[in-house]
């Protein structure tokens, strides 16, 4: 009975692997390329400002005025300031554009490594929705999400297929260690087993967290596992119509000073430009992949007084798990070590696809090729 079940799983594994193999190859390759996006972009920007003797910086109100004086009619969507005295402030214009400003003088420093950011934005689009745009983007996302489900199944079924028929040191060595003398089919089989076994756990975590991001049902399961009712699905948002509304920065300087006082040792503070009478500031003590080292500060405008401070631990368990899932998927939750593991796991996925498709080709066409 076990042999029949295993044989059935093997053939389903083979069919699913052939069906989604190329899609997984695209997603894994793009995942490798964007693994160190943050570090590469920061290095490519190349900014290293020299602080004046007094170290005094302009407030966000003055920096916005400087930006708008030199770029008439501009309407940025966000602003990030950094505690590092060598780093410029950054005005965001959605995901399309970033303009850097010297926080000491208000001088516009340009868009930094624009081509580098554009490359990573394109590769992220490939990873998420196969670089499709417009109305087709949803179709691309559905395809990549389905491929992620297939990959999750391939890892689990591969572990079941891996179970040796007979447990022995020789049998384990053949599937746990690289056999250098093997060639052709034997080498592909060995590599497929070795990479599949050693990277099964990180690949399950990466693909599983990807499902949580991609599918509402997986997201709901996460919240239910945390003992909470899942949040209602977000309504589809449309792009704002007409010209951007002018920004009134009154109270921003006071709000920033208050947020800094309430966030000792902060690393960066991002302004989410206000909608209504409130200003939200996202304070971080570390890189973007550590949600536990962030808090949201809400200031009332135009006075700038702090109205609410929401820390990570103040959020519900389900919400905290959901935030971790986002950054576990990229490996950034573990810093550069986590990113390295994610990159190596994506590389293993590429090799699994290559060896898997090679084994399938040899199974169906190897004999015919040899006979001809």
N, C-alpha and C positions, 0 to 999 in steps of 0.2 A: 504493500500500500504506500509506504513512504517513497519507494522508488517511482511509483506512478505519479504521486503528487509532485515529486521533485522534477520529473520529466516534463510534466505539464507546466510547472513554473518556469523551467528552462526555456521552453518554446515561447511562452508569453514574454519572457525577458528578452529573447532574441527579436521577436516581432516588434516590441515597443522600442528596443534599442535602435533597430533599423529605421523605424518610423520617425523618431525624434532625434536621432544621432547628430545630424547636421545642425539642427537648431541648438542643441546642447553645445556643440562645438563653437558656434557663433557666440553664444552667451558666455561660455567659459573663457574664450579668447578675449572678448571685450572686458570681462571681469578682471582678467590679468592686467590688461592695459590701464584700467582705472583704479587699481589697487592702492596706488600711492599718489592719487590725484592731489590731495591737500599739500603734501610735502613738495611735490614737483612744481606745483603752481606757485607756492610761496617762494621757492628757490628761483624760479624763472622770473618772477617779478623783479627781483634784484634790488629791492629798496633797502637802504641802510642810512637812515637819516641821522644827522648829528644834532643833538638837543642843545639849545642855547644854555648859557650859564645858569640862568634862573630856572630852566626846565618848564617854564609856564606854557601851557597849551591854550589854544583858542577853544571856546565853547562850541557846541553844535550849532547854536544860532548864528555865530559869526562864520563858521565854516560853510553853512548853507547859503548865507548871503554872498560869500566869496564865490561859491559855485554858480549861483544864479546870475551874478554880475558878469561872469565870463561865458556862461552858456545860457543865453536868454531863453526863457520859456521852458527850461528843464524842470521835470517833476520826478525826482528820485523816489523810489519806493522804500528805501531803507538806508541806514547809516550804521557803520560799525567802527567803534573806537577801541584802541588797544592800550594796555598798560605798558607794553614794551616801548621805551622811548625812541627806538630806532624804526618803528613801524608807522606808516601813514594811516590816516583814517580812510575809510572806503565807503563811497556812496554807491548803492546798488540801484540799478534801473531794471527791475525784474531779474530774469535770468540772462537777459540779452547783453547787458553792459554793466561794467564797474568802472568808476572813476575815482582815482586816488588823490588825496589832498594832504598837503603838508600841514599837520595839526599845529605847528608853531607859527606859520606865516600865512596860511590860507592859500598858498600857491597850488594850482592844479598840476598834478604830476603825470596826468595821462591815464591810459587804461592798462598800464603794466603789460603783462604777458598775455595779450589779447588772443593771439593764435593758439597758445597753449590751452587757455580756458576754452576756446572754441573747439579744439580737438577733444578735450575731455567731455564737453557737452554733447558732441556728436557721438562719441563712443558710449556715453551713458544712454543716449537715445537708441543706439543699436542694442544695447543690453536690455533695455526695458520694453521697447516696442519696434525693434528691427529698423530703426531710423525712419519709420513712417511718420508722416506729418498730416495735419488737418484732421478731417473726419476718419482717415485711415489709421490714425494713431491707436484708436480703441481696438481695431482689428489686430494690429501688431501686438498690443498688450495681451489680448486674448490668446494669441498664438504662443507667445513666450511663457505665459502663465500655464498653458496646457503642457508645454515642454517641461516646465518645472515639476509639474505633477508626475509626468512620465519619468523624469530623472529621479525623483524621490522613490518611486516604485522600483526603478532599476537598482538602486542602492540596496533597498531592503531585500528584494528578490535575489540579488547577487550574493548577499550574505547567506541566504538559505541554500542556494546552489553550491556555495563554497564548502559547506559542511562535508568533510571527507567521508567517503564510503567506509573507509577503515582508518581508525585513528592510529597513527604511528609517527615516529620521528621523521621518517623519510617522506611520508605523505605531507606532513606539516611543512617541512623544509621546502618542498616543491612549490608550495603556494604562498609561503611567507617570505622567502628569500629569493633574490635574483640569481638565476642560473646563467652564468656568463657564456657557457659553451653552446647554449641553445640558439637555433636560428629558425627563421620561417614561422610556421604555425606554433611550434613548441615555445619559441621566444614570445610570440604574441600572447599565448595562453598564460605563460608565466608572468609577464608584465601585467596583464589584465587582472590576475588574481592578486598580485603583490600591491599594486596601486589601489585596487578596490578595497582590500582588507585594511591596509594601513591608513587610508584616508576616508574610510566609511563614516566614522563619527563626525569629523568636521564637515564632510559633504552633506550628511543628514541634517546637521544644524544649519548650514548655509541654505540648503534647499528648503528645509522646513520653515525657517524664518522668512524666506522668499514667498512661500505660500501664504503666510500670515499677511504680508504686505499686499499680495496680489488679489486674494480672494476674501470677500466679506464673510463667508462661512468659516474660513480658517481663523480670521480675526475674531469672530464670535466665539469659536471654540476656546481661544486663548482667554477671553474674558470670563467665560463660564468656568474654565479651569481655575481661575482666580476667585471664583465664587461670586461673580458679579454679572448683572445683566449687560449684554453687549450694547454699546452706544448705537443710536440710530444712524443709518447710512447718511453720508453727506450728500446734500443736493448738488447736482452738477452745476458748477459755476461757469458763468459766461464772462467773456472779456468785457471790461467796462467800455461803454460807448461814449463818444464825444471826447473833447479835450480834457486833460487831467485838471483836477481842481487845484487852485493855488494852495500852497502849504503855509500855515501860520505857525512858526516855531516858538511863539511866546511861551515861556515857562520851561523850555528844554534845558537850559543851563542849570536851573534850580533842580530840575528832576534828575539830571545826570549827577550832580553833586550829592544829592540825597541817596541815589542808588549806589554810588561809590561808598558812601559812609555806611550803608547797610550791607555792603558786600566786601568786607575786608579781604585783601589778597586777590581780588578779581583779576582775570586775564583779558577778557574782552566784554564789551557791552554793545549789544545791537539794538538799535531803535526800530520799532515797527511803527511807521508813521501813522498818526492817530486817525481813527474813524469816529468822529463825535468829540466828546470832551475828555477822553482818556488817552494817555500815551503809555504804550507797553515797551518795557526795556528787558531784553533777554540777557541776563548776566551769566557768564561762564568762567569757571576757574581752571578749565583745561580745554583740550581740543574738542571738536564738535561731536566726537563719538562717545563722550561720557555724559549721559543724561543725568546721572546722579550728582554731577558737579555743575549744575545749572539751577537758576531760579528766575522767575518772572517777577518784575517789579512794575506795578501799575501806578502811574502818577496822574493826578487830576490837573487839567489845564483850565485856565492859563497860569494858575499859580505855581504849578510844578510840585505840589505837595504829594508825598507818597500816600497812596490810598490803600494798597494791598501788596503784600509780599508772599508769593507762592513758591515754596521750596519743593524739591523733588519728593521728599518724604511726605509732603502734605497731600500728594495725589493718591488716588486709589491704587490698590495692588494691580488691578487689571491695566490701568493706564501706565503704571511703572513698567510692567512686563512688556507692554506694547512699545514703549520707547526703547527699551533694551533690544527688542527684536529688530528694530530698524538698524541699529548700529552693530549688532551681532552679525547681521547678514553681510556687511561690508568688512567685518573684522576690526573696525575702528574702535569698538568697545574695548579692545585689548591693546590699544596704542599700536606702535609700529610692529610689535611682536604679533598681535592679532592680525594686522594687515599682511604680514609676511606669511602667516599660516593660511590666510584666505587666498593669497596669491599662489602658494604651493598647492593648495587644494584645487584651485581652478586649473592649474597646470596638470594635476593628476586627472582631472575630469577630461581634459583634452586628450591625454594619453589613453584613458579608458575608452573614449569614443573611437580613437584611431585603431587601437588593438581590437575592440569589439567589432567594428565594421570590417576590419581585416579578417578576423576569424569567420565572420558571416560570409564574406566573399569566398574564402577558401572552402567553406563547407558546401556552398551551392555551386561554385564555378571552378574550384580547384581541380577536381577530377577531370572535368571536361577539357580544361586547359592542358592538363598533363597528357590526356589521350590524343588531343589534336597536335 
